[in-house]
Amino acid sequence: MPTLIVSDSSKQIELDLPNVESVDAWAYLTNPEFAERRNVKLFNLCESLKYQSTGYYVSLLAEARGHKPVPGVIALQDLKSPSMIRYVGDELNDLIQKSLAPLQSDQFELSVYFGANLAKRYDRLARHMFNMFQVPLLRFRFVKNKTWQIRRVKALGTGDIPESHREFVAAAAAKHFSRSSAIQNKRKRLRYDIAILHDPEEGENSPSDDAALKKFVKAAESVGLAAELITRDQSASLLEYDGLFIRQTTAVNHFTYRLARKAASEGLVVIDDPVSIARFTNKVFLAELLTRHKIPTPETLVVHRDNVHEIAARLDFPCVLKKPDSSFSQGVVKVTNQQELDQRLEEFLAESEMIVAQKFMPTTFDWRVGILDQRPIFACQYFMAPGHWQIIRQESNGRGRYGKSKTVPVELAPRKAIQMALKAANLIGDGLYGVDVKESDGQFILIELNDNPNINSGYEDEVLRDDLYRRIMESFLRRIEQAKAKTN
């Protein structure tokens, strides 16, 4: 993908690199030749990025032309948003405090040039700041009031770079573009590129194990997609891809959700999309949705401080309490008496104004139905962990003990379970979902809906094997082709 560096300053950054071209901003805006180019990645280094300035129009028209500007218009708005700055400060708080702890003063400015800083000790902080804001040249002002906080964020143009920094900036830019070029050269000449986001630190709680991730990469290639595994540290390269496949545990108050929003706003195909993440990861929303559409669930009560006295009377003991954003059985507890209930309520309601309580339904296994494009693609029996009432028994060391599983052909799974799972999942969208259904005395009860369901080698793929991964990649290819057709 050719790269344009657009600047309205006489002090442009000239780089002698293949497929990297420095362009005057006014020429980019007014010369029809640039409007006709396709598959362009653009770095906007204009002096001003304010609304309706030359720099603003460079990013705006780049988006209209189907180019991929950095920063995009949404990123420009983020720079002015106090809530966004607070969010970044909260998200990176531990790293900020650790990086700035040795400083003796109570103010500090950090210049971030293509994700790098002149001082090596700030490299990791600079890289994460670049990932969060996606602006090539940035300056952050930090103020210490007991703890370090971001007070101001400013996008820089090439004219804002001190003369003593220019050599470093050119080197940082060259390194950034060379790395991107090397990544592109590693990819075969396939039709489109997708990034598969994962977190190697998640271990057993990862939605896909290493073997499954490799199978996704291989399946992508078989349908004409170049897939690359990326981590959070590599998310600044997002605009180099046509799609994003999230294989890391998601949450709304987490960078996975923000990255999904960023990718979707830039026109990438995203699974799972930010709407699905926001809805699936909140059990209060799901309880209300399922009740409204009359989908059978265990007797459920959305709990707040005004109705806690109703739990024991309506649900009896034991019953189950769920935090709204729980995953992998964490934040889901069974209480057997009033004392346990009171203790857990105090803990859960301190974090969220609303939680979910359900009648306990003991079974030996749950059905997990995997759904993609509003069709079932796998059906598994997840058996309860040994000596436990859930399919995962979370240990004190953070590891989880899983029960056994058995995958069966979709057509051999109970028809009512499949139909119930489809009906519920289709209320959300057409992404990749996992629906848990209990079977008791011939009746089927919906327990959970999940975005980003587990797909592990030797488990969910036991029936379809490599074809399971291929079907998911084929869905990506269709979605990307449809998205490209709309913009061309």
C-alpha positions, 0 to 999 in steps of 0.5 A: 500500500503506497504511503503519502506524507502530507504537510503544509510546511516548508520543513517537510520530512523527506524519506528515501523509502520505496512507496513513501512520497512527501506531498504538499497539502494544497497539492493533495487537496486540489490536484485531481491526480491524488483524488484518483489514487487507490489503496493509499495510506496517508500521514497528515503532518499539517501545522493545524488540524483544527476544524475546517483548517487545511489539515482538517480537510486533508484527513476529511477528503482522504476519507472521502477518497477511500484513502486511510488517513492518520489521523482520521477525523474521529481521531482529531475529535478525540484530541479535543475530548476531555472524556477521551483524555480521561479514558486514556489516562485511566487505561494507561494509568499504571504505565504512566505512573511507573514511567514518570515515577523517577521525575522530581518535578510536578510537570512533564511534556512527552513528545511522541514521534511515530510512537517513539521518544528521544529517551529510550526509557519512555519508549513503551509509554510513547508507543501506547500513547500512539496506539491510543490516539493514532496521530503521527506527531503528538505532545502530551503535558502531564501534571502531578497532583499526588499522581500523574495525570494527562492535562493536555494533548496536542497534535504537532505539524512538521513545523512544530518539531525542534531543529534538534529533534528533526533527525530523530523524527526522520529516523523514527518515521523511516523505522515506522514505514520500513517496519510496515513495508517489511510486514507487507512484504511478508504477506503473499500477494493475496486480495485482502489483509486481516489482523487477528488480535490476541493476547499471549498472556491470557493463557487458558482464558484466551478465546482461541489457543495457539493451535487454533490461531495458526489454523485461522491464519492458514484458513485465511490464506486458503480463501485469499486473505493474508492474516497476521497475528497482532497484539495490543502493542501492534495495534497502531498498524490497524489501518494497514488491514481490511479487517479485524478479528478479535480473539482476545477477551472483550469488555466495554471498559477495555481497549478491545472495545475501543479498538473495535470502534476505531476499526469499524469507524475506519471502514474495516470489517470487524468481528466482533463489532463494537455493537455486539461487544457492548450488548453481549458483555452486559448481562443486565441488557441481555436479561431485559432483551430476553424477557421482552422477547419471551425467550425462556431463561431461569427465573431472573431478577434485575437487582438494584438497591431498592429490590434486594429484599425480593431475591430470596423470596422470588428465587429461593436458595441456592441462587446465582448472582452475576456481575453485568460484565462477567466472563469465563465464569468470573463474577458469577457466584452461587449463594446458598443462604442470606448471609452469603447473599448479603455479602456478595450483594455488597461487593457486586453493587459497589461496582455496578448499580444493577446486577442479575440474579437467577434461580439456580438450575443444576445440570451436568452440561450446557449446550454451546451453539456457535453462530455466524452470519445468523446460522449455526456452525457448531454445537458442543456439550460443555460438561461441568468442571469436576466437583463444581457447578460451572463449566469453568472452576476458577482457581485462586492462582487465576487459572481455570479448570475446565470440564470435558466437552463433546462436539456433535454435528449441528444436525444431531444437536437438539433442534429446540436448543439450536432454534432457541440459540438462533432466535436469541443471537439474531436479536443482536446481529450477525457476528460470531456468537456463542449461546449457552442453553440448558436442557432439563426434563425435556425443557430448554432454557437459555443461560448465556449469550456471548460474543467472541466464543471459544474456538480451540483446536480439538474442541469446537472444531472436533466435527468440522475440523479445518472447515470451521476456520475456513467458514469463518474466513469466508465470512470475512472475505464476503464482508470485505468484498461487500464493504469494498463494493459500497465504497467503489 
